[in-house]
Amino acid sequence: MRTNIRELREIRNISQKELGELVGVSRQTINYIELGKTSPKITVALKIAKIFNTPVEEIFELEEE
């Protein structure tokens, strides 16, 4: 899964730690999501989208197999 969370964080000057605290996960989880090592739970994805006021499908994109 590809994501543009890093770009959105940088635009809004939010650290991984701050974003993690806002959505209720660790900084490491945010890092793994950004690197594509893990996919977020639906509730986490929705919280991230709400924080950035951006539709989920504009933040997360499934990679073609």
PDB file of N, H, CA, C and O in Angstrom:
ATOM      1  N   MET A   1       0.843  -1.170   0.000  1.00  0.00           N
ATOM      2  CA  MET A   1       0.000   0.000   0.000  1.00  0.00           C
ATOM      3  C   MET A   1       0.890   1.235   0.000  1.00  0.00           C
ATOM      4  O   MET A   1       1.802   1.363   0.817  1.00  0.00           O
ATOM      5  N   ARG A   2       0.614   2.123  -0.911  1.00  0.00           N
ATOM      6  H   ARG A   2      -0.127   2.019  -1.575  1.00  0.00           H
ATOM      7  CA  ARG A   2       1.344   3.380  -0.947  1.00  0.00           C
ATOM      8  C   ARG A   2       0.541   4.444  -0.203  1.00  0.00           C
ATOM      9  O   ARG A   2      -0.687   4.393  -0.136  1.00  0.00           O
ATOM     10  N   THR A   3       1.263   5.393   0.344  1.00  0.00           N
ATOM     11  H   THR A   3       2.261   5.434   0.289  1.00  0.00           H
ATOM     12  CA  THR A   3       0.612   6.452   1.116  1.00  0.00           C
ATOM     13  C   THR A   3       1.383   7.760   0.961  1.00  0.00           C
ATOM     14  O   THR A   3       2.585   7.759   0.695  1.00  0.00           O
ATOM     15  N   ASN A   4       0.688   8.849   1.128  1.00  0.00           N
ATOM     16  H   ASN A   4      -0.289   8.849   1.345  1.00  0.00           H
ATOM     17  CA  ASN A   4       1.352  10.153   1.107  1.00  0.00           C
ATOM     18  C   ASN A   4       1.270  10.838   2.471  1.00  0.00           C
ATOM     19  O   ASN A   4       1.237  12.065   2.564  1.00  0.00           O
ATOM     20  N   ILE A   5       1.238  10.030   3.514  1.00  0.00           N
ATOM     21  H   ILE A   5       1.264   9.033   3.438  1.00  0.00           H
ATOM     22  CA  ILE A   5       1.162  10.581   4.872  1.00  0.00           C
ATOM     23  C   ILE A   5       2.367  11.468   5.167  1.00  0.00           C
ATOM     24  O   ILE A   5       2.224  12.546   5.743  1.00  0.00           O
ATOM     25  N   ARG A   6       3.549  11.016   4.772  1.00  0.00           N
ATOM     26  H   ARG A   6       3.666  10.140   4.303  1.00  0.00           H
ATOM     27  CA  ARG A   6       4.750  11.813   5.058  1.00  0.00           C
ATOM     28  C   ARG A   6       4.622  13.218   4.473  1.00  0.00           C
ATOM     29  O   ARG A   6       4.915  14.205   5.149  1.00  0.00           O
ATOM     30  N   GLU A   7       4.186  13.307   3.225  1.00  0.00           N
ATOM     31  H   GLU A   7       3.948  12.505   2.676  1.00  0.00           H
ATOM     32  CA  GLU A   7       4.032  14.618   2.588  1.00  0.00           C
ATOM     33  C   GLU A   7       3.002  15.476   3.318  1.00  0.00           C
ATOM     34  O   GLU A   7       3.216  16.668   3.536  1.00  0.00           O
ATOM     35  N   LEU A   8       1.891  14.859   3.689  1.00  0.00           N
ATOM     36  H   LEU A   8       1.717  13.890   3.511  1.00  0.00           H
ATOM     37  CA  LEU A   8       0.852  15.599   4.417  1.00  0.00           C
ATOM     38  C   LEU A   8       1.363  16.060   5.781  1.00  0.00           C
ATOM     39  O   LEU A   8       1.063  17.174   6.211  1.00  0.00           O
ATOM     40  N   ARG A   9       2.127  15.219   6.456  1.00  0.00           N
ATOM     41  H   ARG A   9       2.371  14.315   6.106  1.00  0.00           H
ATOM     42  CA  ARG A   9       2.692  15.608   7.762  1.00  0.00           C
ATOM     43  C   ARG A   9       3.639  16.781   7.602  1.00  0.00           C
ATOM     44  O   ARG A   9       3.595  17.740   8.373  1.00  0.00           O
ATOM     45  N   GLU A  10       4.506  16.696   6.581  1.00  0.00           N
ATOM     46  H   GLU A  10       4.542  15.917   5.955  1.00  0.00           H
ATOM     47  CA  GLU A  10       5.501  17.756   6.392  1.00  0.00           C
ATOM     48  C   GLU A  10       4.841  19.085   6.053  1.00  0.00           C
ATOM     49  O   GLU A  10       5.274  20.134   6.531  1.00  0.00           O
ATOM     50  N   ILE A  11       3.794  19.049   5.228  1.00  0.00           N
ATOM     51  H   ILE A  11       3.442  18.197   4.840  1.00  0.00           H
ATOM     52  CA  ILE A  11       3.076  20.280   4.880  1.00  0.00           C
ATOM     53  C   ILE A  11       2.499  20.930   6.132  1.00  0.00           C
ATOM     54  O   ILE A  11       2.515  22.154   6.264  1.00  0.00           O
ATOM     55  N   ARG A  12       1.990  20.114   7.046  1.00  0.00           N
ATOM     56  H   ARG A  12       1.977  19.119   6.939  1.00  0.00           H
ATOM     57  CA  ARG A  12       1.346  20.628   8.261  1.00  0.00           C
ATOM     58  C   ARG A  12       2.280  20.659   9.465  1.00  0.00           C
ATOM     59  O   ARG A  12       1.866  21.004  10.572  1.00  0.00           O
ATOM     60  N   ASN A  13       3.542  20.297   9.241  1.00  0.00           N
ATOM     61  H   ASN A  13       3.878  20.017   8.342  1.00  0.00           H
ATOM     62  CA  ASN A  13       4.552  20.334  10.293  1.00  0.00           C
ATOM     63  C   ASN A  13       4.145  19.489  11.504  1.00  0.00           C
ATOM     64  O   ASN A  13       4.208  19.944  12.646  1.00  0.00           O
ATOM     65  N   ILE A  14       3.726  18.241  11.228  1.00  0.00           N
ATOM     66  H   ILE A  14       3.675  17.871  10.300  1.00  0.00           H
ATOM     67  CA  ILE A  14       3.333  17.303  12.277  1.00  0.00           C
ATOM     68  C   ILE A  14       4.341  16.159  12.285  1.00  0.00           C
ATOM     69  O   ILE A  14       4.631  15.589  11.233  1.00  0.00           O
ATOM     70  N   SER A  15       4.872  15.819  13.438  1.00  0.00           N
ATOM     71  H   SER A  15       4.636  16.282  14.293  1.00  0.00           H
ATOM     72  CA  SER A  15       5.823  14.710  13.535  1.00  0.00           C
ATOM     73  C   SER A  15       5.086  13.369  13.538  1.00  0.00           C
ATOM     74  O   SER A  15       3.872  13.319  13.735  1.00  0.00           O
ATOM     75  N   GLN A  16       5.823  12.303  13.322  1.00  0.00           N
ATOM     76  H   GLN A  16       6.810  12.344  13.162  1.00  0.00           H
ATOM     77  CA  GLN A  16       5.231  10.970  13.411  1.00  0.00           C
ATOM     78  C   GLN A  16       4.671  10.737  14.809  1.00  0.00           C
ATOM     79  O   GLN A  16       3.594  10.164  14.967  1.00  0.00           O
ATOM     80  N   LYS A  17       5.399  11.179  15.807  1.00  0.00           N
ATOM     81  H   LYS A  17       6.275  11.645  15.679  1.00  0.00           H
ATOM     82  CA  LYS A  17       4.951  11.009  17.187  1.00  0.00           C
ATOM     83  C   LYS A  17       3.640  11.740  17.427  1.00  0.00           C
ATOM     84  O   LYS A  17       2.716  11.184  18.021  1.00  0.00           O
ATOM     85  N   GLU A  18       3.553  12.986  16.967  1.00  0.00           N
ATOM     86  H   GLU A  18       4.303  13.438  16.484  1.00  0.00           H
ATOM     87  CA  GLU A  18       2.322  13.766  17.150  1.00  0.00           C
ATOM     88  C   GLU A  18       1.139  13.118  16.439  1.00  0.00           C
ATOM     89  O   GLU A  18       0.044  13.034  16.995  1.00  0.00           O
ATOM     90  N   LEU A  19       1.365  12.660  15.202  1.00  0.00           N
ATOM     91  H   LEU A  19       2.254  12.729  14.751  1.00  0.00           H
ATOM     92  CA  LEU A  19       0.283  12.011  14.461  1.00  0.00           C
ATOM     93  C   LEU A  19      -0.149  10.730  15.165  1.00  0.00           C
ATOM     94  O   LEU A  19      -1.342  10.448  15.284  1.00  0.00           O
ATOM     95  N   GLY A  20       0.818   9.966  15.626  1.00  0.00           N
ATOM     96  H   GLY A  20       1.787  10.195  15.529  1.00  0.00           H
ATOM     97  CA  GLY A  20       0.503   8.745  16.355  1.00  0.00           C
ATOM     98  C   GLY A  20      -0.349   9.019  17.581  1.00  0.00           C
ATOM     99  O   GLY A  20      -1.310   8.299  17.852  1.00  0.00           O
ATOM    100  N   GLU A  21       0.005  10.062  18.319  1.00  0.00           N
ATOM    101  H   GLU A  21       0.785  10.647  18.099  1.00  0.00           H
ATOM    102  CA  GLU A  21      -0.775  10.417  19.512  1.00  0.00           C
ATOM    103  C   GLU A  21      -2.193  10.830  19.142  1.00  0.00           C
ATOM    104  O   GLU A  21      -3.144  10.513  19.857  1.00  0.00           O
ATOM    105  N   LEU A  22      -2.331  11.536  18.025  1.00  0.00           N
ATOM    106  H   LEU A  22      -1.559  11.793  17.445  1.00  0.00           H
ATOM    107  CA  LEU A  22      -3.658  11.987  17.598  1.00  0.00           C
ATOM    108  C   LEU A  22      -4.568  10.832  17.192  1.00  0.00           C
ATOM    109  O   LEU A  22      -5.780  10.889  17.402  1.00  0.00           O
ATOM    110  N   VAL A  23      -3.985   9.784  16.610  1.00  0.00           N
ATOM    111  H   VAL A  23      -3.001   9.737  16.440  1.00  0.00           H
ATOM    112  CA  VAL A  23      -4.809   8.657  16.145  1.00  0.00           C
ATOM    113  C   VAL A  23      -4.771   7.459  17.085  1.00  0.00           C
ATOM    114  O   VAL A  23      -5.486   6.481  16.866  1.00  0.00           O
ATOM    115  N   GLY A  24      -3.943   7.522  18.135  1.00  0.00           N
ATOM    116  H   GLY A  24      -3.363   8.316  18.313  1.00  0.00           H
ATOM    117  CA  GLY A  24      -3.908   6.462  19.134  1.00  0.00           C
ATOM    118  C   GLY A  24      -3.021   5.282  18.800  1.00  0.00           C
ATOM    119  O   GLY A  24      -3.307   4.153  19.199  1.00  0.00           O
ATOM    120  N   VAL A  25      -1.929   5.539  18.058  1.00  0.00           N
ATOM    121  H   VAL A  25      -1.697   6.456  17.734  1.00  0.00           H
ATOM    122  CA  VAL A  25      -0.950   4.493  17.766  1.00  0.00           C
ATOM    123  C   VAL A  25       0.450   5.039  18.062  1.00  0.00           C
ATOM    124  O   VAL A  25       0.618   6.227  18.338  1.00  0.00           O
ATOM    125  N   SER A  26       1.434   4.171  18.003  1.00  0.00           N
ATOM    126  H   SER A  26       1.298   3.206  17.779  1.00  0.00           H
ATOM    127  CA  SER A  26       2.804   4.602  18.291  1.00  0.00           C
ATOM    128  C   SER A  26       3.446   5.303  17.089  1.00  0.00           C
ATOM    129  O   SER A  26       2.964   5.207  15.961  1.00  0.00           O
ATOM    130  N   ARG A  27       4.536   6.002  17.361  1.00  0.00           N
ATOM    131  H   ARG A  27       4.928   6.080  18.278  1.00  0.00           H
ATOM    132  CA  ARG A  27       5.318   6.621  16.294  1.00  0.00           C
ATOM    133  C   ARG A  27       5.812   5.549  15.335  1.00  0.00           C
ATOM    134  O   ARG A  27       5.848   5.761  14.123  1.00  0.00           O
ATOM    135  N   GLN A  28       6.195   4.390  15.881  1.00  0.00           N
ATOM    136  H   GLN A  28       6.166   4.217  16.865  1.00  0.00           H
ATOM    137  CA  GLN A  28       6.700   3.299  15.050  1.00  0.00           C
ATOM    138  C   GLN A  28       5.628   2.801  14.081  1.00  0.00           C
ATOM    139  O   GLN A  28       5.928   2.461  12.937  1.00  0.00           O
ATOM    140  N   THR A  29       4.383   2.760  14.544  1.00  0.00           N
ATOM    141  H   THR A  29       4.139   3.036  15.474  1.00  0.00           H
ATOM    142  CA  THR A  29       3.293   2.337  13.666  1.00  0.00           C
ATOM    143  C   THR A  29       3.126   3.311  12.513  1.00  0.00           C
ATOM    144  O   THR A  29       2.957   2.892  11.367  1.00  0.00           O
ATOM    145  N   ILE A  30       3.170   4.595  12.799  1.00  0.00           N
ATOM    146  H   ILE A  30       3.306   4.935  13.730  1.00  0.00           H
ATOM    147  CA  ILE A  30       3.076   5.603  11.737  1.00  0.00           C
ATOM    148  C   ILE A  30       4.235   5.422  10.765  1.00  0.00           C
ATOM    149  O   ILE A  30       4.039   5.495   9.552  1.00  0.00           O
ATOM    150  N   ASN A  31       5.429   5.189  11.277  1.00  0.00           N
ATOM    151  H   ASN A  31       5.588   5.130  12.263  1.00  0.00           H
ATOM    152  CA  ASN A  31       6.597   4.975  10.433  1.00  0.00           C
ATOM    153  C   ASN A  31       6.394   3.766   9.518  1.00  0.00           C
ATOM    154  O   ASN A  31       6.660   3.842   8.319  1.00  0.00           O
ATOM    155  N   TYR A  32       5.925   2.656  10.080  1.00  0.00           N
ATOM    156  H   TYR A  32       5.709   2.594  11.054  1.00  0.00           H
ATOM    157  CA  TYR A  32       5.702   1.438   9.284  1.00  0.00           C
ATOM    158  C   TYR A  32       4.627   1.660   8.225  1.00  0.00           C
ATOM    159  O   TYR A  32       4.745   1.145   7.113  1.00  0.00           O
ATOM    160  N   ILE A  33       3.587   2.413   8.549  1.00  0.00           N
ATOM    161  H   ILE A  33       3.491   2.831   9.452  1.00  0.00           H
ATOM    162  CA  ILE A  33       2.546   2.711   7.568  1.00  0.00           C
ATOM    163  C   ILE A  33       3.138   3.550   6.436  1.00  0.00           C
ATOM    164  O   ILE A  33       2.891   3.277   5.261  1.00  0.00           O
ATOM    165  N   GLU A  34       3.916   4.570   6.793  1.00  0.00           N
ATOM    166  H   GLU A  34       4.116   4.792   7.747  1.00  0.00           H
ATOM    167  CA  GLU A  34       4.533   5.423   5.769  1.00  0.00           C
ATOM    168  C   GLU A  34       5.471   4.639   4.861  1.00  0.00           C
ATOM    169  O   GLU A  34       5.539   4.902   3.660  1.00  0.00           O
ATOM    170  N   LEU A  35       6.190   3.684   5.425  1.00  0.00           N
ATOM    171  H   LEU A  35       6.135   3.470   6.400  1.00  0.00           H
ATOM    172  CA  LEU A  35       7.135   2.880   4.640  1.00  0.00           C
ATOM    173  C   LEU A  35       6.461   1.752   3.870  1.00  0.00           C
ATOM    174  O   LEU A  35       7.108   1.075   3.071  1.00  0.00           O
ATOM    175  N   GLY A  36       5.176   1.546   4.101  1.00  0.00           N
ATOM    176  H   GLY A  36       4.650   2.096   4.750  1.00  0.00           H
ATOM    177  CA  GLY A  36       4.453   0.478   3.416  1.00  0.00           C
ATOM    178  C   GLY A  36       4.714  -0.898   3.996  1.00  0.00           C
ATOM    179  O   GLY A  36       4.422  -1.911   3.361  1.00  0.00           O
ATOM    180  N   LYS A  37       5.271  -0.935   5.214  1.00  0.00           N
ATOM    181  H   LYS A  37       5.509  -0.112   5.730  1.00  0.00           H
ATOM    182  CA  LYS A  37       5.552  -2.216   5.870  1.00  0.00           C
ATOM    183  C   LYS A  37       4.310  -2.811   6.513  1.00  0.00           C
ATOM    184  O   LYS A  37       4.260  -4.013   6.775  1.00  0.00           O
ATOM    185  N   THR A  38       3.309  -1.978   6.769  1.00  0.00           N
ATOM    186  H   THR A  38       3.350  -1.002   6.556  1.00  0.00           H
ATOM    187  CA  THR A  38       2.047  -2.444   7.340  1.00  0.00           C
ATOM    188  C   THR A  38       0.929  -1.557   6.824  1.00  0.00           C
ATOM    189  O   THR A  38       1.152  -0.408   6.442  1.00  0.00           O
ATOM    190  N   SER A  39      -0.264  -2.101   6.819  1.00  0.00           N
ATOM    191  H   SER A  39      -0.445  -3.034   7.129  1.00  0.00           H
ATOM    192  CA  SER A  39      -1.448  -1.328   6.441  1.00  0.00           C
ATOM    193  C   SER A  39      -2.192  -0.955   7.712  1.00  0.00           C
ATOM    194  O   SER A  39      -2.262  -1.751   8.649  1.00  0.00           O
ATOM    195  N   PRO A  40      -2.750   0.250   7.751  1.00  0.00           N
ATOM    196  CA  PRO A  40      -3.455   0.664   8.961  1.00  0.00           C
ATOM    197  C   PRO A  40      -4.809  -0.020   9.086  1.00  0.00           C
ATOM    198  O   PRO A  40      -5.416  -0.411   8.089  1.00  0.00           O
ATOM    199  N   LYS A  41      -5.268  -0.159  10.308  1.00  0.00           N
ATOM    200  H   LYS A  41      -4.776   0.159  11.119  1.00  0.00           H
ATOM    201  CA  LYS A  41      -6.643  -0.600  10.528  1.00  0.00           C
ATOM    202  C   LYS A  41      -7.557   0.475   9.943  1.00  0.00           C
ATOM    203  O   LYS A  41      -7.162   1.632   9.801  1.00  0.00           O
ATOM    204  N   ILE A  42      -8.763   0.082   9.611  1.00  0.00           N
ATOM    205  H   ILE A  42      -9.084  -0.858   9.726  1.00  0.00           H
ATOM    206  CA  ILE A  42      -9.709   1.028   9.003  1.00  0.00           C
ATOM    207  C   ILE A  42      -9.932   2.232   9.912  1.00  0.00           C
ATOM    208  O   ILE A  42      -9.993   3.366   9.437  1.00  0.00           O
ATOM    209  N   THR A  43     -10.051   1.992  11.205  1.00  0.00           N
ATOM    210  H   THR A  43     -10.001   1.071  11.590  1.00  0.00           H
ATOM    211  CA  THR A  43     -10.298   3.110  12.124  1.00  0.00           C
ATOM    212  C   THR A  43      -9.126   4.088  12.134  1.00  0.00           C
ATOM    213  O   THR A  43      -9.332   5.299  12.206  1.00  0.00           O
ATOM    214  N   VAL A  44      -7.910   3.577  12.063  1.00  0.00           N
ATOM    215  H   VAL A  44      -7.742   2.593  12.004  1.00  0.00           H
ATOM    216  CA  VAL A  44      -6.730   4.438  12.029  1.00  0.00           C
ATOM    217  C   VAL A  44      -6.694   5.219  10.727  1.00  0.00           C
ATOM    218  O   VAL A  44      -6.420   6.419  10.735  1.00  0.00           O
ATOM    219  N   ALA A  45      -6.968   4.560   9.611  1.00  0.00           N
ATOM    220  H   ALA A  45      -7.191   3.586   9.605  1.00  0.00           H
ATOM    221  CA  ALA A  45      -6.979   5.237   8.307  1.00  0.00           C
ATOM    222  C   ALA A  45      -8.014   6.363   8.292  1.00  0.00           C
ATOM    223  O   ALA A  45      -7.752   7.447   7.770  1.00  0.00           O
ATOM    224  N   LEU A  46      -9.182   6.103   8.864  1.00  0.00           N
ATOM    225  H   LEU A  46      -9.394   5.222   9.288  1.00  0.00           H
ATOM    226  CA  LEU A  46     -10.229   7.127   8.901  1.00  0.00           C
ATOM    227  C   LEU A  46      -9.835   8.299   9.790  1.00  0.00           C
ATOM    228  O   LEU A  46     -10.111   9.452   9.458  1.00  0.00           O
ATOM    229  N   LYS A  47      -9.193   8.012  10.915  1.00  0.00           N
ATOM    230  H   LYS A  47      -8.969   7.076  11.185  1.00  0.00           H
ATOM    231  CA  LYS A  47      -8.732   9.088  11.802  1.00  0.00           C
ATOM    232  C   LYS A  47      -7.676   9.941  11.106  1.00  0.00           C
ATOM    233  O   LYS A  47      -7.704  11.168  11.204  1.00  0.00           O
ATOM    234  N   ILE A  48      -6.744   9.296  10.403  1.00  0.00           N
ATOM    235  H   ILE A  48      -6.721   8.299  10.323  1.00  0.00           H
ATOM    236  CA  ILE A  48      -5.701  10.031   9.669  1.00  0.00           C
ATOM    237  C   ILE A  48      -6.344  10.929   8.617  1.00  0.00           C
ATOM    238  O   ILE A  48      -5.975  12.095   8.477  1.00  0.00           O
ATOM    239  N   ALA A  49      -7.303  10.383   7.884  1.00  0.00           N
ATOM    240  H   ALA A  49      -7.602   9.435   7.997  1.00  0.00           H
ATOM    241  CA  ALA A  49      -7.986  11.163   6.855  1.00  0.00           C
ATOM    242  C   ALA A  49      -8.698  12.371   7.466  1.00  0.00           C
ATOM    243  O   ALA A  49      -8.677  13.465   6.902  1.00  0.00           O
ATOM    244  N   LYS A  50      -9.321  12.162   8.613  1.00  0.00           N
ATOM    245  H   LYS A  50      -9.338  11.274   9.071  1.00  0.00           H
ATOM    246  CA  LYS A  50     -10.026  13.257   9.277  1.00  0.00           C
ATOM    247  C   LYS A  50      -9.054  14.344   9.738  1.00  0.00           C
ATOM    248  O   LYS A  50      -9.334  15.534   9.587  1.00  0.00           O
ATOM    249  N   ILE A  51      -7.923  13.940  10.295  1.00  0.00           N
ATOM    250  H   ILE A  51      -7.696  12.974  10.417  1.00  0.00           H
ATOM    251  CA  ILE A  51      -6.923  14.908  10.757  1.00  0.00           C
ATOM    252  C   ILE A  51      -6.436  15.787   9.609  1.00  0.00           C
ATOM    253  O   ILE A  51      -6.273  16.997   9.764  1.00  0.00           O
ATOM    254  N   PHE A  52      -6.206  15.157   8.449  1.00  0.00           N
ATOM    255  H   PHE A  52      -6.339  14.174   8.323  1.00  0.00           H
ATOM    256  CA  PHE A  52      -5.701  15.905   7.294  1.00  0.00           C
ATOM    257  C   PHE A  52      -6.817  16.467   6.422  1.00  0.00           C
ATOM    258  O   PHE A  52      -6.556  17.104   5.401  1.00  0.00           O
ATOM    259  N   ASN A  53      -8.084  16.224   6.836  1.00  0.00           N
ATOM    260  H   ASN A  53      -8.296  15.707   7.665  1.00  0.00           H
ATOM    261  CA  ASN A  53      -9.233  16.712   6.081  1.00  0.00           C
ATOM    262  C   ASN A  53      -9.110  16.328   4.602  1.00  0.00           C
ATOM    263  O   ASN A  53      -9.309  17.145   3.702  1.00  0.00           O
ATOM    264  N   THR A  54      -8.777  15.064   4.395  1.00  0.00           N
ATOM    265  H   THR A  54      -8.616  14.401   5.125  1.00  0.00           H
ATOM    266  CA  THR A  54      -8.531  14.535   3.060  1.00  0.00           C
ATOM    267  C   THR A  54      -9.208  13.173   2.940  1.00  0.00           C
ATOM    268  O   THR A  54      -9.138  12.375   3.875  1.00  0.00           O
ATOM    269  N   PRO A  55      -9.861  12.885   1.811  1.00  0.00           N
ATOM    270  CA  PRO A  55     -10.477  11.567   1.645  1.00  0.00           C
ATOM    271  C   PRO A  55      -9.449  10.437   1.772  1.00  0.00           C
ATOM    272  O   PRO A  55      -8.305  10.572   1.340  1.00  0.00           O
ATOM    273  N   VAL A  56      -9.874   9.336   2.367  1.00  0.00           N
ATOM    274  H   VAL A  56     -10.804   9.226   2.718  1.00  0.00           H
ATOM    275  CA  VAL A  56      -8.988   8.188   2.579  1.00  0.00           C
ATOM    276  C   VAL A  56      -8.325   7.759   1.282  1.00  0.00           C
ATOM    277  O   VAL A  56      -7.131   7.461   1.265  1.00  0.00           O
ATOM    278  N   GLU A  57      -9.088   7.726   0.193  1.00  0.00           N
ATOM    279  H   GLU A  57     -10.058   7.968   0.207  1.00  0.00           H
ATOM    280  CA  GLU A  57      -8.542   7.248  -1.075  1.00  0.00           C
ATOM    281  C   GLU A  57      -7.488   8.179  -1.674  1.00  0.00           C
ATOM    282  O   GLU A  57      -6.772   7.791  -2.597  1.00  0.00           O
ATOM    283  N   GLU A  58      -7.390   9.400  -1.156  1.00  0.00           N
ATOM    284  H   GLU A  58      -7.972   9.715  -0.407  1.00  0.00           H
ATOM    285  CA  GLU A  58      -6.321  10.303  -1.588  1.00  0.00           C
ATOM    286  C   GLU A  58      -5.064  10.137  -0.735  1.00  0.00           C
ATOM    287  O   GLU A  58      -3.994  10.621  -1.107  1.00  0.00           O
ATOM    288  N   ILE A  59      -5.186   9.462   0.393  1.00  0.00           N
ATOM    289  H   ILE A  59      -6.054   9.069   0.694  1.00  0.00           H
ATOM    290  CA  ILE A  59      -4.041   9.236   1.271  1.00  0.00           C
ATOM    291  C   ILE A  59      -3.448   7.855   1.054  1.00  0.00           C
ATOM    292  O   ILE A  59      -2.228   7.691   1.047  1.00  0.00           O
ATOM    293  N   PHE A  60      -4.310   6.864   0.876  1.00  0.00           N
ATOM    294  H   PHE A  60      -5.301   6.997   0.882  1.00  0.00           H
ATOM    295  CA  PHE A  60      -3.862   5.477   0.729  1.00  0.00           C
ATOM    296  C   PHE A  60      -4.214   4.959  -0.656  1.00  0.00           C
ATOM    297  O   PHE A  60      -5.316   5.187  -1.156  1.00  0.00           O
ATOM    298  N   GLU A  61      -3.272   4.264  -1.267  1.00  0.00           N
ATOM    299  H   GLU A  61      -2.377   4.080  -0.861  1.00  0.00           H
ATOM    300  CA  GLU A  61      -3.485   3.698  -2.588  1.00  0.00           C
ATOM    301  C   GLU A  61      -2.959   2.264  -2.624  1.00  0.00           C
ATOM    302  O   GLU A  61      -1.803   2.008  -2.288  1.00  0.00           O
ATOM    303  N   LEU A  62      -3.810   1.348  -3.030  1.00  0.00           N
ATOM    304  H   LEU A  62      -4.750   1.556  -3.303  1.00  0.00           H
ATOM    305  CA  LEU A  62      -3.378  -0.034  -3.162  1.00  0.00           C
ATOM    306  C   LEU A  62      -2.428  -0.162  -4.340  1.00  0.00           C
ATOM    307  O   LEU A  62      -2.673   0.390  -5.413  1.00  0.00           O
ATOM    308  N   GLU A  63      -1.350  -0.890  -4.132  1.00  0.00           N
ATOM    309  H   GLU A  63      -1.151  -1.339  -3.260  1.00  0.00           H
ATOM    310  CA  GLU A  63      -0.413  -1.138  -5.222  1.00  0.00           C
ATOM    311  C   GLU A  63      -0.919  -2.294  -6.051  1.00  0.00           C
ATOM    312  O   GLU A  63      -1.424  -3.283  -5.521  1.00  0.00           O
ATOM    313  N   GLU A  64      -0.780  -2.164  -7.349  1.00  0.00           N
ATOM    314  H   GLU A  64      -0.369  -1.360  -7.780  1.00  0.00           H
ATOM    315  CA  GLU A  64      -1.211  -3.229  -8.256  1.00  0.00           C
ATOM    316  C   GLU A  64      -0.263  -4.402  -8.113  1.00  0.00           C
ATOM    317  O   GLU A  64       0.950  -4.222  -8.009  1.00  0.00           O
ATOM    318  N   GLU A  65      -0.816  -5.597  -8.108  1.00  0.00           N
ATOM    319  H   GLU A  65      -1.801  -5.743  -8.192  1.00  0.00           H
ATOM    320  CA  GLU A  65       0.013  -6.796  -7.956  1.00  0.00           C
ATOM    321  C   GLU A  65       0.479  -7.306  -9.291  1.00  0.00           C
ATOM    322  O   GLU A  65       1.189  -8.310  -9.355  1.00  0.00           O
TER     323      GLU A  65
END
